Amino acid sequence: MSELVASAEATFAVGDYDATLDQLGRLEVAALPIQLLDRAIPLLLKSAAVERGDTHARNLLAELERALRCRGPVVAAILTSLVAEACEDPQLREPLARDALTVLRRTDEAPIALHRTLTLVIDSRADGGNGRDVRLPAEAENHDPPTRAARAGIAAPQEAATVSLDSVLAVLTGREREVALAATQGASNRMIAQNCYTSVRTVETQLSSVYRKLGIRSRHQLAALLAKDM
């Protein structure tokens, strides 16, 4: 089963969505273990949307919900995060994503869903203007010159200031935000590169840019900045 999912990931990465659907069609997706389910469902839905349209993908998601109803809270959370991802209204999207996040943060079985759901919560806040405060850690030993983050109203880590999460997001590009969130969940640079379909060197460059913009020095500080109070 894992070989077929890996093959589907490879065809998806090169844009061969029909082949992705063919690979996943050989599996009984609803019977997959959670770790493979976490990888397979997004591939299935995104490929179906491209090849057969959004309506087909929504119907497919509804079928999966019925088939997976009895698989337990983690699987339910994976599906809820996918429903949230398809929701265009940030006011509706955020509560769904938060419900999923509550479950997914208690397990390491679904890292892709966790990463996606964290992104949804942060994006929903930014889109809906519901910024919440985040406390920055007082950990940096050296005092650096003002960074772009400080000029945007974000205190340097050593200041332990409380700032709006929206202000933090304002200085990051969309891809930097995606890479940063993956890093806070413990993903290696190689894993991030695979999930984002890019090179390890590109991920390293993007993380360096994130650190520079936010005035931080480590993944630990990044996690405290982006994930606290989520």
N, C-alpha and C positions, 0 to 999 in steps of 0.2 A: 504493500500500500504506500509506504513512504517513497518508494522509487517512482510510482506514478505521480504522486504529488510533486516530487522534485522535478519530474519531467514537465508537468504542467506549469510549474514556476518558470522553467527555462523557456518554454514556448511563449508564455505570457510576457516575459522580459523582452523578447524580440518582436512583440506585437502580433504574434500568430494566435489570435484569440479563438479561431475555429479549431485549431489543433489543441488548444488548452481545454476547450469544451469536450473534445474527443477523448483526451486523456482522463479528465475527471468523470466522463460518462462511463468509463470502465469500472468505476468505483461505486460502492453503495455509500454515498457521502454521509448519510444519516447514521451509519454504523461506525464511522471513523472514530478513533480515540481523540480526546480533546486537543492534543497538541497538533494533530494533523487536520482536524476540523478547523482549528484556528487559522491554518494556512490555506486550506482548500476553499472555504466558503467565500472569502473576498475575491479570489481568483474566478470562481464560478459565476458570481453575480456580476462582476465587472466585465468579464468576457461575454456573458449573456446580454448585458446592456449594449455593448458595442456591436455584437453580431446580430442580435435579434430585437433590440429596442428596450427602452426603459420599462414599458408595460410588461414585457416578458420577464424581465429581471425582478420586478415587484411581485409578479405571480409566483415566480420561483422561490423568492424569499418567504412568501406566505406558505408555500408547500413545505419548505424546510422548517418553519415554525411549528407546523402541525406534526411533522415527522419527529421533531426533536423535543417536543413538549415535555417528555418524561425523562430527559437526560440529566436533569439536575440544574442547580443555580448557575454554575459556570457557563454551561452551554446556553442557558437562557440569557445570560449577560452578554455573551458574544453576539447573539441574535439581536438583542436590544441595542447594542452599539451600532449594528448595521442598519437597523431601523432609524436610529438617530442620525447616522451619516446620510441617509436618504432624505431626511427632513430638511426642507429649505428654510423654515422659520426658526431663527435662533432661540426665540422664546419657548418654542416647543422642543427644540433639539437639546437644549441644555439639561432639562430635567431627566430626559431619557438617558442621556450620556452619564449623568451623575448616578442614576440608579445602577447602570452597568458598572461604573467605576467603583462603586462601593463593594461590589462582589469581586471584581477583577483584581483589585489591589490586595486581596487576601490570598491570592494564589499565584504560582509561577507557571501555571499550565497554559496560559494564553497570552504570551508576551505581545503578539501582534495586535490582538484586540485591545490590550491595555494601552499600548502606544497610540492606537487609533482613537481610543476613547479619551485619553488625556488631551490629544490634539483637538478633538471635538469640543471638550469643555472649554478650553482656552479660546478657541476660535469663536465659540458661541458667546463667551463673555465679551470678546472684542467686537463682534458684530452687533450684539444687543446692548452694548454700553453698560453692562452690569459689572464693572470692574470691582474686584474685592482686593483688600489689602494683603500684601505679602511682606513678611518680616525678613530682612536680609541678615545673614549671619555675621557676627563680629569675629572673624577668623583671620583676616589678612594681617600679616606682621609688618609689611612695608607699606608706606604711603606713596601712591603713584600720583602723577599729574592727573588733572581732571580728564575723564574719558568722555566719549560720546554719550554714554549712559548717564553720567553725572550732569552733562549739559542738558539732557532731556528731562532732568528732574529725578533721576534715580541715584540714590546715595551710593557711595562706594561701600564694599562689604564691611570695612572696619567701622563704619558709622552706625551700623545696626538700626537704620531708619526704616520706617514703614512707608511703602510706596504703593501706588496702584499697579496692579498686574497689567493693565492696559498700557501703562507707560513703559513697562519692560518689553512688551510685545512690539511696541512702536519702533524699536531700534533694530529688530530682527527681520530678515526677509522670510518668506514662507518656507523655503527649504532649510534655512538656518534654524527656524523654529522646529521643523520636523526632526532634524538631526539632533537638536538639543534635547528634545523630549525623549528620543530613543536612548540617548546617552544617560539620562537620569534614571532610566529603567534598567541600567546595567548592560545594555547591548554593547558589544565590542565594535570597534571601528569597522572591522571586516563584516560583521553582521549588519551594521547600519548600511554599509555600502551595498550589500546584497539586497536588502529590503528596499533601498532607494534606487537600485539599478544604476549605480555609479561606481567610481573607483575609491579605494581606501584613501588614496592621496587627496581626492576631492573632499572626502569626509573630514580628514585631518585639517585641511584648509578652512572648511566651514566651521569646525569647532573652535579653531584658533580665532576666527573672526567673531564668533559668539562670545568667547571669553574677553576679547578686547573690547567689544561694544558694551558688555555688561560690567566691566571692571572687576572680573573675577579671575581665579587662577586654576581651578580644579573642577572635576565632575561633582565632587561633594558639594562645593559651593553652588554649582549650577542646580543640583537637585534641590537644595534648600531654597533657592530663589524661585524656581518654577513649580515645584511640587508641593510646597508647604501650604496647608489649608485647602488643598484641592479636594 
